């Protein structure tokens, strides 16, 4: 998994949904530092956090992961 591309997608979706980093970190119950590292691609993201992010943003997990239907 390309953490850099994943982080950019998460950041773009977060902004699209109107969340600031502070608001989004609180909603996910993670630290602002961890969210920043995820969005910069310097931290591997757990499956649990991918699920939390997709649920919070109300988008499919595969969309965040960049998986396309074939």
C-alpha positions as CSV (number, residue, x, y, z in Angstrom):
1,X,0.0,0.0,0.0
2,X,1.4,3.4,-1.0
3,X,1.0,5.4,2.2
4,X,1.8,8.7,0.4
5,X,-1.0,8.3,-2.2
6,X,-3.4,7.0,0.5
7,X,-2.6,10.0,2.7
8,X,-3.3,12.4,-0.1
9,X,-6.6,10.7,-0.8
10,X,-7.7,10.9,2.8
11,X,-6.7,14.5,3.0
12,X,-8.7,15.3,-0.2
13,X,-11.8,13.5,1.0
14,X,-11.5,15.1,4.4
15,X,-11.4,18.6,2.9
16,X,-14.2,17.7,0.4
17,X,-16.4,16.8,3.4
18,X,-15.6,20.0,5.2
19,X,-13.5,18.7,8.1
20,X,-10.5,20.5,9.5
21,X,-7.7,18.3,10.7
22,X,-8.6,19.1,14.3
23,X,-12.3,18.2,13.8
24,X,-11.5,15.1,11.9
25,X,-8.9,13.8,14.4
26,X,-11.5,14.3,17.2
27,X,-14.2,12.5,15.2
28,X,-11.8,9.6,14.7
29,X,-10.6,9.6,18.3
30,X,-6.9,9.8,17.2
31,X,-4.4,12.5,17.9
32,X,-3.9,15.4,15.5
33,X,-0.2,14.3,15.2
34,X,-1.3,10.8,14.0
35,X,-3.7,12.2,11.5
36,X,-1.1,14.5,10.2
37,X,1.4,11.7,9.8
38,X,-1.3,9.6,8.0
39,X,-2.1,12.4,5.6
40,X,1.6,13.1,4.9
41,X,2.2,9.4,4.2
42,X,4.8,9.0,7.0
43,X,2.7,6.6,9.1
44,X,1.2,3.3,8.1
45,X,-2.6,3.3,8.6
46,X,-4.3,0.4,10.4
47,X,-7.3,-1.4,9.0
48,X,-9.2,-0.1,12.0
49,X,-8.4,3.5,11.1
50,X,-9.3,2.9,7.4
51,X,-12.7,1.7,8.5
52,X,-13.1,4.6,10.9
53,X,-12.2,7.1,8.2
54,X,-14.5,5.5,5.6
55,X,-17.4,5.4,8.1
56,X,-16.9,9.0,9.2
57,X,-16.6,10.3,5.6
58,X,-19.5,8.1,4.5
59,X,-17.6,6.6,1.6
60,X,-16.6,3.1,0.6
61,X,-13.3,1.8,2.0
62,X,-12.2,0.8,-1.5
63,X,-12.6,4.4,-2.6
64,X,-10.2,5.6,0.0
65,X,-7.8,2.8,-0.9
66,X,-8.0,3.6,-4.6
67,X,-9.3,0.2,-5.5
68,X,-11.3,0.2,-8.7
69,X,-14.0,-2.3,-9.6
70,X,-13.0,-4.5,-12.5
